Each structure stands twice: as C-alpha cells, then as structure tokens.
Amino acid sequence: MSRAAVDDPFRFTSPSRYVARLFRARIGITKSGVKLIDRFVSRELLVNLFFAIFVLSLVLVVGNIFRKLLPLLVNHDVPVEFLITFIAYVLPFSLIFTIPWGLLTAILLVFGRLSADNELVALRSNGVSVPRVCVSLGVIALACTAICLWLNV
C-alpha cells in the first residue's frame, strides 16, 4: 500500500460522501456547517464587542460612583456591600447605552482592519460580496437588539 493511500482522509468513504466532502471544502463550509469567513468575522466582532462593552460600562459605572457616592465615601464610612449593590443597580442602566456603542465600535474596528489588511478586496476578488460578509454581523446585531430590548422592558 502506498503512502498516499494511507494519508488520504477520503479513502474509506463512499463516493457520494467523497463528493460531498469535496463540495463542502470547495465552498468553505466546515464540519459545524458554518462558513469559515462567518466564523472569522463573528469571532472578531464578539471579541471586540465584549471588550468595548466592558470598557464603556466600566467608564459609565465608575463615573456614576464618583458622581453620586463620592460625598458618602469621603464623609461617612460606607460598607462595601452598599457599593456592590449600587454597581448592581447601575450596571443594567449603563448596558442600555454601552451595548449599541460597543457594537458600533466593534464594527468599525473589525471592518476597518479587514479593509486595512486588504482582506475585503481579496474576498471581493474571490466572488464574496460585502453583504455576504455582513451576514454574521446581522445575526450579532439582532442578538444585541434583543438584549437591549429585554433590558429596556
């Protein structure tokens, strides 16, 4: 038996499965059924989104703490439980603003980097349209919209 026959991952499959695997590999679908570009854009968007939400929420919550609790912290001995309770009450209100801001920031960072690295040009030259690249963005934006709607109601 030759070395090539042993290394062939399609060796023990039927011809129909072989053709299906070649087709999935040709159009870029992985084992999970999601295209590679969707996974890449989604991962980049989610990482930037969570980082932006964390930073913006931290700024808003700390700003509210210093604005409303600074006189209490300076003049009186405030317990830590009161501070944690205040943060728990302010955080959902700040998320109403930071989720859309974070999503906008994440979109600008991800697509700006894709454009700066000429990856959008490479995708366009391979026949992938910009709306097709934005499919995962739409799913993430709908999820963020649902979370903000739930927080507002």
HELIX and SHEET records of a PDB file:
HELIX    1   1 ARG A    3  ASP A    7  1                                   5    
HELIX    2   2 PRO A   15  ILE A   27  1                                  13    
HELIX    3   3 LEU A   36  ASN A   75  1                                  40    
HELIX    4   4 VAL A   80  ALA A  116  1                                  37    
HELIX    5   5 GLU A  119  SER A  125  1                                   7    
HELIX    6   6 VAL A  130  VAL A  133  1                                   4    
HELIX    7   7 VAL A  135  ASN A  152  1                                  18    
END                                                                             
